[in-house]
Amino acid sequence: MSSAGKSATIDVIGDAKKAVHGNSKASTNTQHGYQITDKDNNVMEFGISGQKLKQNGESPRIDQKLKTKYKNNPNYKGEILKKNMENRKNGLDWERKQVEDYKATHGTKPPMQIRP
């Protein structure tokens, strides 16, 4: 297990146990969905994470993203939009819908969106 939220879940298949990576669609880890916006509240990207929220309810993944991708630029901020999604597949479906809805309004995906 790493602090980056890639802890394994265990799926039982017959008598065999199989470790599943936290980013696998088969992961049963609870997910949360977030967005990163700029100072004018323009959406830069949507994302999901299986990392556990901090005691204050904030997302460590948002902190990581702001630090690495956005170089701690104070003009960007993150916000959790949805908590407690049952599993990775539900989280991916949520993220895909956010991007599709954004594209329907803006004609393109958010400027920093890598996937979906």
C-alpha positions in Angstrom: 0.0 0.0 0.0 1.2 3.5 -0.8 0.1 6.8 0.5 -0.9 7.7 -3.0 -4.2 5.8 -2.6 -3.2 2.7 -4.6 -4.1 0.3 -1.8 -5.2 -3.1 -2.9 -8.7 -4.4 -2.5 -9.3 -8.2 -2.3 -11.7 -9.9 -4.6 -12.5 -13.5 -3.7 -12.8 -15.8 -6.7 -13.6 -19.3 -5.4 -10.9 -20.1 -2.9 -8.4 -17.8 -4.6 -7.8 -14.2 -3.5 -6.7 -11.7 -6.1 -5.2 -8.3 -5.3 -6.7 -5.5 -7.4 -4.9 -2.3 -8.0 -6.8 0.8 -6.7 -6.9 2.3 -10.2 -8.4 -0.9 -11.7 -12.0 -0.8 -12.9 -12.5 -3.9 -10.7 -11.5 -1.9 -7.5 -14.2 -1.7 -4.9 -12.5 1.2 -3.1 -14.8 4.2 -2.4 -14.1 7.1 -4.7 -14.6 10.8 -4.7 -15.0 13.1 -7.6 -13.4 16.6 -7.9 -12.8 19.5 -10.2 -9.9 21.9 -10.5 -10.8 25.5 -11.4 -8.9 28.7 -12.1 -9.3 32.0 -10.2 -12.3 32.8 -12.4 -14.0 29.5 -11.6 -13.3 28.1 -15.1 -13.1 24.3 -14.9 -9.7 23.1 -15.8 -10.3 19.4 -15.3 -12.4 16.7 -13.5 -10.9 13.8 -11.7 -11.6 10.9 -9.3 -9.6 9.4 -6.5 -9.8 6.4 -4.2 -7.6 8.1 -1.6 -9.2 8.5 1.8 -10.3 12.0 2.6 -8.4 13.9 5.3 -10.0 14.3 8.7 -11.0 17.8 7.7 -12.8 16.4 4.6 -10.3 17.6 2.1 -8.9 15.5 -0.7 -5.2 14.5 -0.6 -5.4 13.9 -4.4 -6.5 17.5 -5.0 -3.5 18.7 -3.0 -1.2 16.4 -5.0 -2.6 17.6 -8.3 -2.3 21.3 -7.4 1.3 20.7 -6.3 2.5 18.7 -9.2 0.4 19.7 -12.3 -0.4 23.2 -11.3 2.9 24.0 -9.5 1.1 25.3 -6.4 -0.1 28.3 -8.4 -2.5 30.1 -6.1 -4.7 30.9 -9.2 -6.0 27.3 -9.1 -8.1 25.5 -6.5 -9.8 22.1 -6.2 -13.2 21.1 -4.9 -14.8 17.8 -4.1 -18.1 17.5 -6.1 -19.2 14.0 -5.1 -18.2 11.8 -2.2 -18.7 8.1 -1.5 -19.0 6.6 -4.9 -19.2 2.8 -4.4 -16.3 1.7 -6.6 -13.8 2.7 -9.3 -16.2 2.0 -12.2 -18.8 4.3 -10.7 -16.2 6.9 -10.3 -15.0 6.6 -13.9 -18.6 6.8 -15.1 -19.1 10.0 -13.0 -15.9 11.5 -14.4 -16.9 10.7 -18.0 -20.3 12.3 -17.5 -18.8 15.5 -16.1 -16.5 15.7 -19.2 -19.4 14.9 -21.6 -21.6 17.6 -20.0 -18.8 20.1 -20.1 -18.2 19.3 -23.8 -21.9 19.7 -24.6 -21.7 23.2 -23.2 -18.3 24.3 -24.3 -17.6 22.2 -27.5 -14.5 20.7 -26.1 -13.2 19.0 -22.9 -11.8 21.1 -20.1 -8.3 22.5 -21.1 -6.3 20.4 -18.7 -8.4 17.2 -19.0 -6.3 14.2 -20.0 -8.9 11.5 -20.0 -11.6 10.4 -20.6 
